[in-house]
Amino acid sequence: MAPENPIQYQSLPEDDTYREIYANNVYFEPSAWDLKAIFGQLDQRQGKVVIRQHTAVTMPWTQAKILFYWLKGYLEFQEATQGKVIIPPSGIPPEVPPPSEEMKKSDPNVEKAYAIFKRLRDELIHSQK
């Protein structure tokens, strides 16, 4: 379901820089200016868990917020029409450890970050029920 939009989207030819790549893992590197999303794929061929990172996309925070809008909208639409997307227990993000006293002293926002990610994880777990 794409919005009606006067913008015409065109992909570069496959032999240029445009690629379609599968990813089942994403790692984020935030900065004051932008957000880098590093995509990868789980590889268990060697008998151990390895994420083979293959693509990084860096975007300004305004674009990240717009991306969040579209992802949330498409996910809600998917669940409304196809049923709840269930994350297996092994896929639930681990708990973020509480900040140490040293971290609290060096970064005044670390407690806010901890509270946000704890709340979001609790909401994610609750949504699985």
C-alpha atoms as an extended CHARMM CRD file, in Angstrom:
* protein
*
       129  EXT
         1         1  MET       CA              0.0000000000        0.0000000000        0.0000000000  PROA      1               0.0000000000
         2         2  ALA       CA              1.9360000000        2.9930000000       -1.2440000000  PROA      2               0.0000000000
         3         3  PRO       CA              0.6140000000        6.5250000000       -0.7560000000  PROA      3               0.0000000000
         4         4  GLU       CA             -0.4790000000        8.4910000000       -3.7730000000  PROA      4               0.0000000000
         5         5  ASN       CA              2.4710000000       10.6950000000       -4.4260000000  PROA      5               0.0000000000
         6         6  PRO       CA              3.6200000000       12.8630000000       -7.3250000000  PROA      6               0.0000000000
         7         7  ILE       CA              7.2170000000       11.6910000000       -6.7660000000  PROA      7               0.0000000000
         8         8  GLN       CA              8.4650000000        9.1700000000       -9.2890000000  PROA      8               0.0000000000
         9         9  TYR       CA             10.8670000000        6.6210000000       -7.7730000000  PROA      9               0.0000000000
        10        10  GLN       CA             13.4870000000        5.0210000000       -9.9890000000  PROA      10              0.0000000000
        11        11  SER       CA             16.0880000000        2.4240000000       -9.0650000000  PROA      11              0.0000000000
        12        12  LEU       CA             19.5570000000        2.4890000000      -10.4830000000  PROA      12              0.0000000000
        13        13  PRO       CA             20.4130000000       -0.4470000000      -12.7440000000  PROA      13              0.0000000000
        14        14  GLU       CA             21.5830000000       -3.5990000000      -10.9150000000  PROA      14              0.0000000000
        15        15  ASP       CA             25.0740000000       -3.2010000000      -12.3650000000  PROA      15              0.0000000000
        16        16  ASP       CA             25.3940000000        0.2600000000      -10.8120000000  PROA      16              0.0000000000
        17        17  THR       CA             24.9810000000        0.9360000000       -7.0660000000  PROA      17              0.0000000000
        18        18  TYR       CA             21.4130000000       -0.2270000000       -6.4120000000  PROA      18              0.0000000000
        19        19  ARG       CA             21.1740000000       -3.6480000000       -4.7360000000  PROA      19              0.0000000000
        20        20  GLU       CA             18.4330000000       -5.6780000000       -3.1120000000  PROA      20              0.0000000000
        21        21  ILE       CA             19.8680000000       -7.5370000000       -0.1280000000  PROA      21              0.0000000000
        22        22  TYR       CA             18.2190000000       -9.6300000000        2.5880000000  PROA      22              0.0000000000
        23        23  ALA       CA             18.8740000000       -8.7560000000        6.2340000000  PROA      23              0.0000000000
        24        24  ASN       CA             17.5700000000      -10.3590000000        9.4090000000  PROA      24              0.0000000000
        25        25  ASN       CA             19.6390000000       -8.2240000000       11.7660000000  PROA      25              0.0000000000
        26        26  VAL       CA             20.1350000000       -4.4950000000       12.1900000000  PROA      26              0.0000000000
        27        27  TYR       CA             22.5730000000       -2.7040000000       14.4870000000  PROA      27              0.0000000000
        28        28  PHE       CA             22.2610000000        1.0130000000       15.1710000000  PROA      28              0.0000000000
        29        29  GLU       CA             24.9730000000        3.6270000000       15.6590000000  PROA      29              0.0000000000
        30        30  PRO       CA             23.3740000000        6.9060000000       16.7620000000  PROA      30              0.0000000000
        31        31  SER       CA             25.1490000000       10.2670000000       16.8070000000  PROA      31              0.0000000000
        32        32  ALA       CA             24.0470000000       13.8130000000       17.5080000000  PROA      32              0.0000000000
        33        33  TRP       CA             23.5870000000       14.3870000000       13.7640000000  PROA      33              0.0000000000
        34        34  ASP       CA             22.2470000000       11.1350000000       12.3780000000  PROA      34              0.0000000000
        35        35  LEU       CA             21.5040000000        7.4450000000       12.7500000000  PROA      35              0.0000000000
        36        36  LYS       CA             23.4710000000        4.6900000000       11.0480000000  PROA      36              0.0000000000
        37        37  ALA       CA             21.6440000000        1.3740000000       10.5280000000  PROA      37              0.0000000000
        38        38  ILE       CA             24.0200000000       -1.5070000000        9.8000000000  PROA      38              0.0000000000
        39        39  PHE       CA             22.2560000000       -4.4900000000        8.2490000000  PROA      39              0.0000000000
        40        40  GLY       CA             23.4380000000       -8.0590000000        8.3880000000  PROA      40              0.0000000000
        41        41  GLN       CA             22.4140000000      -11.6750000000        8.2520000000  PROA      41              0.0000000000
        42        42  LEU       CA             22.6860000000      -14.4970000000       10.7670000000  PROA      42              0.0000000000
        43        43  ASP       CA             25.2720000000      -17.1150000000        9.7490000000  PROA      43              0.0000000000
        44        44  GLN       CA             25.5320000000      -20.3310000000       11.7750000000  PROA      44              0.0000000000
        45        45  ARG       CA             27.5520000000      -22.3850000000        9.2840000000  PROA      45              0.0000000000
        46        46  GLN       CA             30.6500000000      -22.5580000000       11.4790000000  PROA      46              0.0000000000
        47        47  GLY       CA             28.6730000000      -23.8820000000       14.4520000000  PROA      47              0.0000000000
        48        48  LYS       CA             28.5830000000      -20.4990000000       16.1730000000  PROA      48              0.0000000000
        49        49  VAL       CA             26.3250000000      -17.4550000000       15.9300000000  PROA      49              0.0000000000
        50        50  VAL       CA             27.8180000000      -14.7880000000       13.6770000000  PROA      50              0.0000000000
        51        51  ILE       CA             26.1350000000      -11.7580000000       12.1510000000  PROA      51              0.0000000000
        52        52  ARG       CA             27.6660000000      -10.9860000000        8.7560000000  PROA      52              0.0000000000
        53        53  GLN       CA             27.1530000000       -7.2460000000        8.3570000000  PROA      53              0.0000000000
        54        54  HSD       CA             26.9020000000       -6.1900000000        4.7240000000  PROA      54              0.0000000000
        55        55  THR       CA             25.2160000000       -2.7940000000        4.3310000000  PROA      55              0.0000000000
        56        56  ALA       CA             25.1200000000        0.4730000000        6.2720000000  PROA      56              0.0000000000
        57        57  VAL       CA             22.6450000000        3.2860000000        5.7270000000  PROA      57              0.0000000000
        58        58  THR       CA             23.1410000000        6.6050000000        7.4850000000  PROA      58              0.0000000000
        59        59  MET       CA             20.2450000000        9.0500000000        7.6920000000  PROA      59              0.0000000000
        60        60  PRO       CA             19.5160000000       12.3190000000        9.5030000000  PROA      60              0.0000000000
        61        61  TRP       CA             17.2090000000       12.1190000000       12.5120000000  PROA      61              0.0000000000
        62        62  THR       CA             14.3490000000       13.7110000000       10.5600000000  PROA      62              0.0000000000
        63        63  GLN       CA             14.5000000000       10.8610000000        8.0330000000  PROA      63              0.0000000000
        64        64  ALA       CA             14.7320000000        8.3100000000       10.8660000000  PROA      64              0.0000000000
        65        65  LYS       CA             11.5230000000        9.7360000000       12.3230000000  PROA      65              0.0000000000
        66        66  ILE       CA              9.7730000000        9.5190000000        8.9560000000  PROA      66              0.0000000000
        67        67  LEU       CA             11.0810000000        5.9430000000        8.5570000000  PROA      67              0.0000000000
        68        68  PHE       CA              9.6190000000        5.1240000000       11.9810000000  PROA      68              0.0000000000
        69        69  TYR       CA              6.2380000000        6.4910000000       10.8220000000  PROA      69              0.0000000000
        70        70  TRP       CA              6.2120000000        4.2500000000        7.7300000000  PROA      70              0.0000000000
        71        71  LEU       CA              7.5170000000        1.1610000000        9.5280000000  PROA      71              0.0000000000
        72        72  LYS       CA              4.9540000000        1.5190000000       12.3090000000  PROA      72              0.0000000000
        73        73  GLY       CA              2.1590000000        2.0970000000        9.7960000000  PROA      73              0.0000000000
        74        74  TYR       CA              3.0660000000       -0.9020000000        7.6300000000  PROA      74              0.0000000000
        75        75  LEU       CA              3.5190000000       -3.1500000000       10.6760000000  PROA      75              0.0000000000
        76        76  GLU       CA              0.1550000000       -2.1330000000       12.1380000000  PROA      76              0.0000000000
        77        77  PHE       CA             -1.5090000000       -2.6810000000        8.7490000000  PROA      77              0.0000000000
        78        78  GLN       CA              0.1560000000       -6.1080000000        8.4080000000  PROA      78              0.0000000000
        79        79  GLU       CA             -1.0820000000       -7.1620000000       11.8440000000  PROA      79              0.0000000000
        80        80  ALA       CA             -4.5680000000       -5.7590000000       11.2040000000  PROA      80              0.0000000000
        81        81  THR       CA             -4.9400000000       -7.7380000000        7.9930000000  PROA      81              0.0000000000
        82        82  GLN       CA             -2.7510000000      -10.8210000000        8.5150000000  PROA      82              0.0000000000
        83        83  GLY       CA             -2.5850000000      -11.3410000000       12.2890000000  PROA      83              0.0000000000
        84        84  LYS       CA             -0.0690000000      -10.5560000000       14.9760000000  PROA      84              0.0000000000
        85        85  VAL       CA              3.6140000000      -10.7940000000       14.0850000000  PROA      85              0.0000000000
        86        86  ILE       CA              5.0780000000      -13.0040000000       16.7870000000  PROA      86              0.0000000000
        87        87  ILE       CA              8.7310000000      -12.6890000000       17.7330000000  PROA      87              0.0000000000
        88        88  PRO       CA             10.2350000000      -15.9760000000       18.9450000000  PROA      88              0.0000000000
        89        89  PRO       CA             11.6290000000      -15.7900000000       22.4930000000  PROA      89              0.0000000000
        90        90  SER       CA             15.1860000000      -15.9890000000       21.1570000000  PROA      90              0.0000000000
        91        91  GLY       CA             14.5110000000      -12.8880000000       19.0340000000  PROA      91              0.0000000000
        92        92  ILE       CA             13.3510000000      -10.6370000000       21.8730000000  PROA      92              0.0000000000
        93        93  PRO       CA             16.0190000000       -7.9790000000       22.4660000000  PROA      93              0.0000000000
        94        94  PRO       CA             17.9590000000       -8.5510000000       25.6850000000  PROA      94              0.0000000000
        95        95  GLU       CA             17.3530000000       -6.2970000000       28.6470000000  PROA      95              0.0000000000
        96        96  VAL       CA             19.4470000000       -3.1580000000       28.6950000000  PROA      96              0.0000000000
        97        97  PRO       CA             21.5320000000       -3.2940000000       31.8820000000  PROA      97              0.0000000000
        98        98  PRO       CA             20.8730000000       -0.5060000000       34.3800000000  PROA      98              0.0000000000
        99        99  PRO       CA             23.4790000000        2.2450000000       34.2510000000  PROA      99              0.0000000000
       100       100  SER       CA             26.3000000000        2.1780000000       36.7670000000  PROA      100             0.0000000000
       101       101  GLU       CA             26.9150000000        5.0900000000       39.1090000000  PROA      101             0.0000000000
       102       102  GLU       CA             29.9570000000        5.9960000000       37.0130000000  PROA      102             0.0000000000
       103       103  MET       CA             27.8300000000        6.1120000000       33.8480000000  PROA      103             0.0000000000
       104       104  LYS       CA             25.2330000000        8.2760000000       35.6110000000  PROA      104             0.0000000000
       105       105  LYS       CA             27.9320000000       10.7650000000       36.6140000000  PROA      105             0.0000000000
       106       106  SER       CA             29.4970000000       10.9330000000       33.1460000000  PROA      106             0.0000000000
       107       107  ASP       CA             26.2520000000       11.1940000000       31.1500000000  PROA      107             0.0000000000
       108       108  PRO       CA             23.1940000000       13.0060000000       32.5360000000  PROA      108             0.0000000000
       109       109  ASN       CA             20.9390000000       11.3140000000       29.9440000000  PROA      109             0.0000000000
       110       110  VAL       CA             21.8900000000        7.7070000000       30.6000000000  PROA      110             0.0000000000
       111       111  GLU       CA             19.0190000000        7.1660000000       33.0750000000  PROA      111             0.0000000000
       112       112  LYS       CA             16.5220000000        8.5590000000       30.5340000000  PROA      112             0.0000000000
       113       113  ALA       CA             17.8870000000        6.2180000000       27.8610000000  PROA      113             0.0000000000
       114       114  TYR       CA             17.6600000000        3.2420000000       30.2220000000  PROA      114             0.0000000000
       115       115  ALA       CA             14.0460000000        4.0970000000       31.1550000000  PROA      115             0.0000000000
       116       116  ILE       CA             13.0410000000        4.4860000000       27.4850000000  PROA      116             0.0000000000
       117       117  PHE       CA             14.5470000000        1.1800000000       26.3520000000  PROA      117             0.0000000000
       118       118  LYS       CA             13.2080000000       -0.6650000000       29.4050000000  PROA      118             0.0000000000
       119       119  ARG       CA              9.6940000000        0.6740000000       28.6640000000  PROA      119             0.0000000000
       120       120  LEU       CA              9.9280000000       -0.1960000000       24.9690000000  PROA      120             0.0000000000
       121       121  ARG       CA             11.1180000000       -3.7390000000       25.7180000000  PROA      121             0.0000000000
       122       122  ASP       CA              8.3080000000       -4.2100000000       28.2620000000  PROA      122             0.0000000000
       123       123  GLU       CA              5.7780000000       -2.9910000000       25.6490000000  PROA      123             0.0000000000
       124       124  LEU       CA              7.2520000000       -5.3620000000       23.0440000000  PROA      124             0.0000000000
       125       125  ILE       CA              7.0000000000       -8.3270000000       25.4060000000  PROA      125             0.0000000000
       126       126  HSD       CA              3.4540000000       -7.3530000000       26.4080000000  PROA      126             0.0000000000
       127       127  SER       CA              2.4390000000       -7.0850000000       22.7360000000  PROA      127             0.0000000000
       128       128  GLN       CA              3.4040000000      -10.7440000000       22.2350000000  PROA      128             0.0000000000
       129       129  LYS       CA              0.6370000000      -11.9520000000       24.5570000000  PROA      129             0.0000000000
